[in-house]
Amino acid sequence: MALDFSGQNLRGRNFKGRQDLAGANFSYADIRGANFTNANLTGANFSHAKAGLQRRWAIFLVLVSWLLSGLSGFLWAFNGYVVSLIFDKSSLMYEFVGWTALIVLIAFFFIMIHQGVASGLGAGAGAIAFVGAIAVAGTVARAVTVARAIAVAVAIAVAIAVAGAIAGAVAVAVARTVAGARTVAGTVAVAVAVAVATAIARAGVARVVVVAVAVAGTLVSIYISWQAMKGDEKHSLVRNIAIAFAAIGGTSFHGADLTNADFSQAALKSTDFRKTNLTGTRWHQAKMLDRVRPGLTYLQNPKVRQLLTTGRGQDKNFDRENLRGINLQKANLADASFIGADLSEANLQDADLSRAKLKQTQLDGTDLTGATLTGAYIEDWGITNTTKLHGVRCEYVFMRLPTKENPDPLRKPDNKQEVFADGDFADFIKPIFDTLDLYHNQGVDPRAVAIAFKNLAENHPEAELEIVAMEKRGDDKILLKAKTAAGSDKSQLSAEYFDDYNQLKALSQSQQLLLVEKDSYISDLKNMITTALGQPKSYTQGNTIMSDISGINIQGSSNVSGIAGGGSVANLGTISGNVSIALNQLPDATDADKPGIKELLTQLHEVISQSSDLPETDKADALLQVKALAEAGTNPQESTKQKTAKNAITMLKGIFSGLPAVATLVESTNNLLPAIAKLFGLG
């Protein structure tokens, strides 16, 4: 029986490592400061629970924030003192130092406000290195002395500015996160700044300058903290530090299993979710989810947090997002874009996905029970035999993304006056994976294929063989796919089939005709194979030839899989989606004018995916090599990663070697591959 802690005061309780909390009821409980580290909380109910800090921890952190505020005020006041040296007429060097500090601070303020703390750190380090180089390179004794003094001034100004800005911003952000006391923390910083400035500055203009710089620096810190807590990505460093700091002593779910847990309407400020299993976790109307410590979970994305708490994602863009295991039950996702996104194992029960863009979306193990998919675009989507499609509501879908020229590309059903009846879509789209694949790679003899398959079916009735698709490969190759009964030995069936086929192929046409006589099944199958071989790209079932559908296999009149037609047996959409996910793990280039590994591989991914020069099988192989490069790109200077990259580049060159020199793909890769090799240290 599940444990019931509903409505109880559990502040500071230790549940660390407990495995008996699956399905436990913590609704309306006070779990501030509770420790659930590594606990099994599968299916637990935390609705309306109150998480976060206990009062004593909140008071302690507020006091620490005030201490940091005071430190910030002191540092800014000292920087003001350095600037005030402008008015020290006793030494020309002091004047140089003061003016240098002022210029550096103005530039630093500008960079910090517009580009963030991290950019300010980088710019400051660059300035110190530049001025230091001038000092070292000086040849005149006085020039060297002045240059060194300026270098010291720059170093002091930057170091104090960085320390003061971060201390002040973190102090205010922590105070705001913990107790909403940002005004108090800011007031402390300003008061200390003014007090220190008054104490260390000389009278007159110098004192005014010190106070002005101190107050200005403190106000910049307050502004940065305000922007950081609003979610401005430029100041994410401050926000992350503040939230991590504020989570000390808060509720901890670090490493816990929260699969299918419910946090509806829970208050979650200062809560630790690092390394937590959040598959299927419900967050509807959860409060202060932006104040949790998310680690690498999907909670780190502000857009995703908003979607989880509101359930409203209509017309939003979630392209290439990692949404694995997310719970979007009953969410409004109409017209949303999930191109290349990973929604594997997600709960999309009863979600509205009308007109959603699901191109190359990964849906392995996803629960779409009762979801609405009318008008969705499902080009190369990655459904599998574990995707749940029961009760899907769908009148029609599109097999391609829309364009201006073709706003309704490859609509299914083809007749725009027809719609799927209730339950028909699941049967239409359900993938077939348990098939016997009979690949004929040279000199296909349609009559021999038909006879050999009929013989195999008659010799093994227990296998329940049924042809579900024919795919043309190249100019004279064909893949025959047959559904089999569970547990059938496909290796034995394939070996027996090809032994028979090769013997039949060696017979003369007249000998084959003696075997066929008037067998209509063999005649019909032979005619279908002959017709399929004559099509530029075709998929055949029964007496129906489906031409140029790229990306589907046909069973009966309605069953479609996500296997890429005319290409690799593997799902091309799945491969491409996995490449996108791997690329998304790479860091962006630090210099916008110099593309890094992520940018170059993204370009390579796009030109391969869009290429009309490559056969589908080669395209799948090429994309697998791009995925290998993306995985190696996480540490491009490591010897094993470099070896992986070298092999992948060699494979790509081999795949592209048979294409015409003027092909667009060849022209693009001739530029991209050397640049990629160079970034791996191979060029």
C-alpha positions, 0 to 999 in steps of 0.5 A, spaced: 500 500 500 502 506 498 504 511 503 500 517 505 503 523 507 498 528 505 497 535 508 503 533 513 509 537 515 515 534 513 520 540 513 527 538 513 525 530 513 530 525 510 527 520 505 534 519 502 535 513 498 528 510 500 525 505 495 518 504 498 515 511 496 513 509 489 506 512 489 506 515 495 501 521 497 505 528 498 499 532 496 498 539 500 504 537 504 510 542 507 516 539 504 521 545 505 528 542 506 526 535 505 531 530 502 529 526 497 536 524 494 536 518 490 529 516 492 524 512 488 518 516 487 515 513 481 508 515 480 508 519 487 503 525 488 506 532 490 500 536 487 499 543 491 505 541 495 510 546 498 517 545 497 523 550 498 527 553 503 526 552 511 525 559 514 532 558 518 536 557 511 532 563 508 534 567 513 541 565 513 541 566 505 538 573 506 544 575 510 549 572 506 546 576 500 547 582 504 554 581 506 555 580 498 552 586 497 556 590 502 562 587 498 560 589 492 559 596 494 566 596 497 569 594 491 565 599 486 567 604 491 575 602 491 574 602 483 571 609 484 577 611 488 582 609 482 578 613 477 578 619 482 586 619 481 584 623 474 584 629 479 591 628 482 596 633 479 602 630 483 603 625 478 602 624 471 602 617 471 596 617 476 592 621 471 594 616 466 591 611 471 585 614 473 583 616 465 585 609 463 580 606 469 574 611 467 575 608 460 575 601 461 569 602 466 565 605 461 566 600 456 565 594 461 559 597 463 556 597 456 559 590 454 556 588 461 549 591 460 548 589 452 552 582 452 552 580 459 557 578 464 561 572 460 562 577 455 565 582 460 569 577 463 572 576 456 573 583 454 576 584 460 581 579 459 583 581 452 584 588 455 589 586 460 593 582 455 593 587 450 595 592 455 600 588 458 603 586 451 604 594 450 608 594 457 612 588 455 614 591 448 616 598 450 623 600 449 623 607 452 624 607 460 619 612 461 614 609 456 615 602 459 613 605 466 607 608 464 605 602 460 606 598 466 602 603 470 596 603 465 596 595 465 596 595 472 590 600 472 586 596 467 587 589 471 585 593 477 579 596 474 577 590 470 578 585 476 574 589 481 569 591 476 567 583 475 568 582 482 563 587 484 558 586 478 558 579 480 557 579 487 552 585 487 548 581 482 548 575 485 546 578 492 540 581 489 538 575 485 539 571 491 535 575 495 529 576 490 529 568 489 529 567 497 525 572 500 523 577 494 528 582 498 532 585 492 530 592 494 533 591 501 540 587 498 540 593 493 539 598 498 545 595 502 550 595 496 548 602 495 549 604 502 556 601 503 558 604 496 557 611 499 560 610 506 566 607 503 567 612 498 566 618 503 571 614 507 577 613 502 576 619 497 579 626 498 574 632 499 571 636 493 570 633 486 574 627 487 569 625 493 563 626 488 567 622 482 568 616 487 561 616 490 558 617 482 562 611 480 560 607 486 553 608 485 553 607 478 557 600 479 552 598 484 546 600 480 549 596 474 549 590 478 542 591 480 540 592 473 544 585 471 540 581 477 533 584 475 535 582 467 538 575 469 531 573 474 527 575 468 530 570 464 535 574 459 540 569 456 545 574 456 545 574 464 544 566 465 551 566 468 548 570 474 542 567 474 545 560 474 549 562 480 544 565 484 539 559 483 544 554 485 546 558 491 538 559 493 537 552 492 542 550 498 538 547 504 532 547 499 528 541 497 532 536 494 530 531 488 537 530 486 538 523 482 531 521 484 526 517 480 520 522 479 517 518 473 510 519 472 510 523 478 505 529 479 507 536 481 500 540 479 500 546 482 506 545 487 510 551 489 517 549 487 522 555 489 529 553 491 528 545 489 534 541 486 532 537 480 539 535 478 540 528 475 533 526 476 528 522 472 523 526 469 519 522 464 512 523 464 512 528 470 506 532 470 507 540 472 500 543 470 500 550 474 506 548 478 509 555 481 516 558 481 518 552 476 523 558 473 526 558 480 528 550 481 535 548 479 534 544 473 541 541 471 541 538 464 533 536 465 528 539 460 526 544 465 532 548 463 529 551 457 524 557 459 520 555 453 519 548 455 517 550 462 512 555 460 509 549 456 509 544 461 505 549 466 500 552 462 499 546 457 499 552 451 504 551 446 499 552 440 503 556 434 510 555 438 517 553 435 520 547 438 524 545 433 530 540 435 529 541 442 530 535 446 523 533 449 524 526 451 519 523 456 515 530 457 508 530 459 504 534 454 497 530 456 491 534 453 496 540 451 494 545 446 499 544 440 496 546 434 500 549 429 506 548 433 513 546 430 517 540 432 521 539 426 527 534 428 525 534 436 526 528 440 519 526 443 521 519 445 517 516 451 513 523 451 506 523 454 501 526 448 495 523 450 489 527 448 494 532 446 491 537 440 497 536 434 492 539 429 497 541 423 503 540 427 509 540 423 512 533 425 518 532 420 523 528 423 520 528 430 522 522 434 516 518 437 519 512 439 515 509 445 511 516 445 504 515 447 499 518 442 493 515 445 487 519 443 491 525 440 488 529 434 493 529 428 488 532 423 492 536 418 499 534 421 505 534 417 509 527 418 514 527 413 520 522 415 517 522 422 520 517 427 514 512 429 516 505 431 513 499 433 512 502 441 509 508 439 502 508 441 496 510 436 490 507 439 484 512 438 488 517 434 483 522 431 485 524 424 481 526 418 487 527 414 495 528 414 500 531 409 506 527 407 511 533 406 511 540 409 507 545 405 511 550 400 508 556 396 507 552 390 504 546 394 500 548 400 497 541 401 503 536 399 501 529 398 495 529 402 492 522 405 487 520 403 489 522 396 482 524 395 480 531 398 473 529 399 475 523 403 477 523 410 479 517 415 474 514 418 474 513 426 480 508 427 483 508 420 489 512 421 492 508 426 491 502 421 494 506 415 500 509 419 502 503 423 509 501 422 511 494 420 518 492 422 517 485 423 518 483 416 523 478 412 527 483 407 529 479 400 534 484 397 535 482 389 541 486 387 543 484 380 539 482 374 532 481 377 528 475 374 521 477 376 518 470 374 523 467 378 522 471 384 514 470 383 515 462 383 521 462 389 516 466 393 510 462 392 514 456 393 517 459 400 510 460 402 507 453 401 513 450 404 512 454 410 505 456 412 506 457 419 510 463 417 504 466 414 508 470 409 505 476 406 508 481 401 507 488 404 512 492 400 516 492 394 522 498 393 526 499 387 533 500 389 537 503 383 536 501 376 536 494 377 535 492 384 529 491 388 527 489 395 521 485 397 518 485 404 514 480 407 510 480 413 512 474 418 508 470 424 512 472 430 518 467 432 519 465 424 526 464 423 528 469 418 535 467 416 532 460 414 527 463 410 531 467 406 537 462 405 531 457 403 528 463 398 535 465 395 537 457 394 530 456 390 531 463 386 538 462 384 536 455 381 530 458 378 534 464 375 538 459 371 533 455 368 531 457 361 524 461 360 521 455 357 523 451 363 520 456 368 513 457 364 513 449 365 513 450 372 508 456 372 503 453 367 496 457 369 498 459 376 495 466 376 498 468 383 505 467 380 503 471 374 500 477 378 506 477 382 511 477 376 507 483 373 507 487 379 515 486 380 516 488 372 512 494 373 515 496 379 522 495 376 520 500 370 518 505 375 523 511 377 521 509 384 515 505 386 512 501 392 507 496 390 502 492 394 496 487 391 495 490 384 496 497 386 503 501 384 504 507 388 509 511 385 514 517 388 511 517 395 518 517 398 518 515 405 512 510 406 511 502 405 504 500 403 500 494 406 493 493 403 491 499 401 492 503 407 498 501 412 504 506 412 511 505 416 516 511 417 521 507 413 525 511 408 522 508 401 527 507 396 533 507 401 536 504 407 532 499 411 533 504 417 528 510 418 532 515 414 527 520 418 530 517 424 537 518 422 536 525 420 533 526 427 538 523 431 543 527 427 540 533 429 540 531 436 547 530 436 548 537 433 544 540 438 549 538 444 555 541 441 557 548 443 555 554 438 561 558 435 564 563 439 566 568 433 560 569 429 564 570 423 568 564 424 563 557 424 565 552 428 564 544 428 557 545 430 555 550 424 559 546 419 556 540 421 549 543 420 551 545 413 553 538 411 547 535 414 543 540 410 546 539 404 546 531 404 539 531 407 536 536 401 541 532 396 537 529 390 544 526 387 545 521 392 540 515 393 537 514 399 541 508 401 547 512 400 544 518 404 543 514 410 550 512 410 552 519 409 548 522 415 550 516 420 558 519 418 555 526 420 552 523 426 559 520 428 563 527 427 558 530 431 559 525 437 566 526 436 566 534 436 564 534 443 572 533 444 575 534 437 582 534 440 582 527 443 586 522 439 580 517 439 575 522 437 580 525 431 581 518 429 573 517 429 573 524 425 578 521 420 574 515 418 568 519 418 571 524 413 574 518 409 567 514 408 564 521 406 569 522 401 568 515 398 560 516 398 561 522 394 566 519 390 561 517 384 557 523 384 559 528 378 564 533 379 558 539 378 553 536 383 551 541 388 553 536 393 560 535 391 561 542 390 559 544 397 562 538 401 569 540 397 569 546 401 566 543 408 570 537 409 577 540 409 574 546 414 571 540 418 578 536 418 582 542 420 577 543 426 579 536 428 586 538 427 587 533 421 588 539 416 
